Amino acid sequence: MPNSKSYNLEERTFEFARDCRLFVKKLKKTVSNIEDVKQLVRSSGSVGANYIEANEKLGEKDLKFRLKISRKEAKESRYWLRLLKALNKEHEEEIESLIIEADELRKILSAIINKI
């Protein structure tokens, strides 16, 4: 994961989803990893997809709704990453950086929601 973070939230959410996908390729193919990875891939991609939908809003109510879904998906991504971290100690550092990014995205989305 690159050190310089994009200020463009659409790009940053894309990078988060991409980084999650690149990371999961490194994991052992255990039953739990496979299932947790499926969930992480879905939720990490949904952060950005819902953010993009929010920007194509049909009104303020729709904007807030889509942003809340995006925030929920960031929280869910964090959950799956924590599970993967607990069971894949050899990748702890890399997973922690993804957890931090999921938290930062959640906080950014919360700030946007609170300003609406």
C-alpha positions as CSV (number, residue, x, y, z in Angstrom):
1,M,0.0,0.0,0.0
2,P,1.5,3.3,-1.0
3,N,2.3,5.8,1.8
4,S,0.8,8.9,0.1
5,K,-3.0,8.8,0.4
6,S,-5.2,10.4,-2.2
7,Y,-7.4,13.4,-1.1
8,N,-9.9,12.3,-3.8
9,L,-12.2,10.1,-1.8
10,E,-13.5,8.2,-4.9
11,E,-9.9,7.3,-5.7
12,R,-9.0,6.5,-2.1
13,T,-11.9,4.1,-1.7
14,F,-10.9,2.5,-5.0
15,E,-7.3,2.1,-3.7
16,F,-8.6,0.5,-0.5
17,A,-10.6,-2.1,-2.4
18,R,-7.7,-2.7,-4.7
19,D,-5.3,-3.1,-1.8
20,C,-7.6,-5.5,0.0
21,R,-7.8,-7.6,-3.2
22,L,-4.0,-7.6,-3.7
23,F,-3.5,-8.6,0.0
24,V,-5.9,-11.5,0.0
25,K,-3.9,-13.2,-2.8
26,K,-1.2,-13.8,-0.2
27,L,-3.3,-15.7,2.3
28,K,-3.4,-19.5,2.7
29,K,-6.4,-21.1,1.2
30,T,-8.0,-22.3,4.5
31,V,-11.8,-22.7,4.8
32,S,-12.1,-19.7,7.1
33,N,-9.8,-17.5,5.0
34,I,-11.7,-18.3,1.9
35,E,-15.1,-17.4,3.5
36,D,-13.7,-14.3,5.3
37,V,-11.9,-13.1,2.1
38,K,-15.2,-13.4,0.1
39,Q,-16.9,-11.1,2.6
40,L,-13.9,-8.6,2.7
41,V,-13.8,-8.4,-1.1
42,R,-17.5,-7.6,-1.2
43,S,-17.5,-5.0,1.6
44,S,-14.3,-3.3,0.6
45,G,-15.6,-2.8,-2.9
46,S,-19.0,-1.6,-1.6
47,V,-17.3,1.3,0.2
48,G,-16.4,3.0,-3.0
49,A,-19.3,1.8,-5.1
50,N,-21.8,3.3,-2.6
51,Y,-19.7,6.5,-2.4
52,I,-19.9,6.9,-6.1
53,E,-23.7,6.3,-6.0
54,A,-23.9,9.0,-3.3
55,N,-22.3,11.5,-5.6
56,E,-25.0,10.7,-8.2
57,K,-27.6,11.6,-5.6
58,L,-31.2,12.0,-6.3
59,G,-31.5,14.4,-3.4
60,E,-30.1,15.1,0.0
61,K,-31.9,12.2,1.6
62,D,-30.5,9.8,-1.0
63,L,-27.0,11.3,-0.5
64,K,-27.1,10.7,3.2
65,F,-28.5,7.1,2.8
66,R,-25.8,6.1,0.3
67,L,-23.0,7.7,2.5
68,K,-24.3,5.7,5.5
69,I,-24.2,2.5,3.5
70,S,-20.6,3.3,2.4
71,R,-19.7,3.9,6.1
72,K,-21.4,0.7,7.1
73,E,-19.3,-1.2,4.5
74,A,-16.1,0.4,5.8
75,K,-17.0,-0.9,9.3
76,E,-17.8,-4.3,7.9
77,S,-14.5,-4.4,6.1
78,R,-12.7,-3.6,9.4
79,Y,-14.5,-6.6,11.0
80,W,-13.4,-9.1,8.3
81,L,-9.8,-7.7,8.4
82,R,-9.7,-8.2,12.2
83,L,-10.8,-11.8,11.8
84,L,-8.2,-12.4,9.2
85,K,-5.6,-10.7,11.4
86,A,-6.4,-13.0,14.3
87,L,-5.9,-16.1,12.2
88,N,-3.0,-15.0,10.0
89,K,-0.3,-13.7,12.4
90,E,2.3,-13.8,9.6
91,H,0.5,-10.9,7.9
92,E,-0.4,-8.9,11.0
93,E,1.4,-5.7,9.9
94,E,-0.1,-5.5,6.5
95,I,-3.6,-6.3,7.8
96,E,-3.2,-3.6,10.5
97,S,-2.5,-1.0,7.8
98,L,-5.7,-2.0,6.0
99,I,-7.6,-1.8,9.3
100,I,-6.3,1.7,9.8
101,E,-7.4,2.7,6.3
102,A,-10.9,1.2,6.9
103,D,-11.1,3.3,10.1
104,E,-10.0,6.5,8.4
105,L,-12.5,6.0,5.6
106,R,-15.2,5.4,8.2
107,K,-14.3,8.6,10.0
108,I,-14.2,10.7,6.8
109,L,-17.6,9.4,5.8
110,S,-19.0,10.1,9.3
111,A,-17.7,13.7,9.0
112,I,-19.4,14.1,5.6
113,I,-22.7,12.7,7.0
114,N,-22.6,15.0,10.0
115,K,-22.1,18.1,7.8
116,I,-25.2,17.3,5.7
